[in-house]
Amino acid sequence: TCPSGALEDLTVLARGVPTEWTKTICSYCGTGCEVNVGTRDGKITTIRPSEGPSNHGHTCVKGRYAFDYVYAEERITSPMIRREGQWVDVSWDEVISYISTRLKAIIAKDGPDSIGVLSSARGTNEENFVAQKFARVVLGTNNIDCCARVCHSPTAAAMKMTLGTGAATNSLDEIAIAQTILVCGANPTDGHPVTGARIKQAARHGANLIIVDPRVIELNDFATIHLQLHPGTNVVLFNAMGAAIVEEGLVDEEFLRTRITEFEEYKKFIADFAPEKAELICGVPAAKIRAAARMYATAKPALSVHGLGMTEHIQGTEGIMALVNLALLTGNIGKPGTGINPLRGQNNVQGAPHMGCEPKLLAGYIPIEEARAQVESMWHVPIPTHPGLNMIDMLAAATEGKLKAMWAIGYDIVMTNPNTHETRRAMDQLDLVIVQDLFLNATAREFGDVFLPAASSFEKDGTFMNGERRIQRVRGAAKPQGLARSDWEIVCAVAKAMGHGGNFAYRTAEEIWNEVRSLWPEGAGISYARLDAVGGLQWPCLDEGAPGTPILHVDEFTHGKTTALRRIEFVPPPHLLSKEFPFLLTTGRNLYQYNAATQTSRTPNNGLYRTDFLQICPVDASRLGLEAGEIVRLSSEQGSVELPVQISDHVKSGEVYTTFHNTRVFLNQITTSQRDRYTKTPEYKVTAVNIAKLSPQPASA
Ligand code: SF4
């Protein structure tokens, strides 16, 4: 913002000077930047950064400028039912009655477990809470899941198992005090730009920066060590760092004595992963592995951040456990500037499963059997006892003809899930597909029977939970477009039509939040009044006098005083390179676009990044006779896509990289069906591919 006022933001010049300002939270990544939304005549004209606790007056190009999707021409603002192949506008009364009748009929014929509900990180905590309550109370099934399944479920599972809480151990502010920062499988300057800027700043001020990534990323310019491993070998690398720490006597003896068990077993196991041996598998020179291990163990406090390059693997959960081992061995946990800190991808992807959008868990990430009595006494309805299906299993059940209906709230299944052909086969089997979104997404276009127009996060109230466990208020700055409604209002209307009005009689988002607080002890102290006063609180926050908890596991872990080191065997990715598929493909995000680009592709950001590119190194490009901008066909066992080439020395020979934002490229047509062994999160990060020339001349990209 120009301090003298001589320069004005283009958004204001184009749309007018705002007459009202509303403080809310960015609708994109899990950094959770607080923003001020300027409106004029009820419409958003500009967005400015706010002095929020997670962003301190900063935003990125997405948070500040990518809001025009709210007013996009393609936005659907009326409920619709597909009749004889055509979408027809209908009233809310008609669509609610239609859904109620169809769901009741499916339950009567095939049982409650023949229906699945997918909720979303695009929704607030309150909306996710209502979605899981609807599945359990109204439908009578635990078939409820959310988009965390395709990103950080392995993080939550691994950290819950090892530390007792499946969330970041420390806070973003502590990046500034860490002496060593380990960035694992994340590209923060593109994916989480405000956090990325803080990491850059810390490195500029002298922090050691260790990058663990198959590719060179922007942060490499500031890095001390780059551990450029082969895709899919995280477990080997972290085990090798553990082996070096043990062998070189760098273990934190006091922490070991008071907080860790099974060290002798770990020591015996890890000897097999000496860096000199690991080098042959992960491709990182042993000397570099040892140097990184020494730095992490001695230049303290050391903090790690990680992204989907850690989780989206067949050993996603185990990779995180191997990383946790390093923090435990070196005592880099429970203290300022330390810990294991997942960079959560979407604004509320920490909150969605935490509100119970997980087949085995209720609000507060509490296993169903632990919370059953309390929840049933409040709802006066039994929680289903039959185990629920996660999203991956729901699609498998659909393929087998066992799942008959799916309600997808803010989640484009077809565009987002890997191996699109397999996804389409599953969706094709469903009798009823309800899509609740802002746009007629690929799932709605191809398989939708009912479309429910949802309000955007600028048009509703509630809370989001960011990646550092901070609950922050979302406030409606503008009225919903057309007939669009908040997700929770839509779900509650269907619940009432299906005879459960008493349990869904909320008048405001705050009433829902108060029910969440009454069921989740660690959130009990976080009221709307406090959030309005202080701007955001980190759980655990047990009562309204508590300040919140920036650092977990200070004196003990959530599940007790000590925890065990885990012995993680390496399982090689099954995609062995072949003559037919000689390259390994990894994927990631770009600064200007966001995930399936449902929002950003309908904003000026689209002009800054119009297509996904295939990054290939100069040696491989020359060997294949490829030129920059040339369109190639990228094929895997699953299918093929076409996209332009970008020649870059950021990738190694034999490995290629692309983003996954563009609907025209539709990258998930070639990603694999391999899954994490614990959580079934897809292995988006390792696909064996072939590259074929299409055009003899370079094409304009
Ligand atoms: S860093 Fe993330 S939360 Fe902050 S403005 Fe950018 S996209 Fe939004």
Boltz pocket constraint, residues with backbone or C-beta under 6 A from the ligand:
constraints:
  - pocket:
      binder: B
      contacts: [[A, 26], [A, 27], [A, 28], [A, 29], [A, 30], [A, 31], [A, 32], [A, 33], [A, 55], [A, 58], [A, 59], [A, 60], [A, 61], [A, 62], [A, 63], [A, 64], [A, 191], [A, 192], [A, 193], [A, 194], [A, 195]]
      max_distance: 6.0
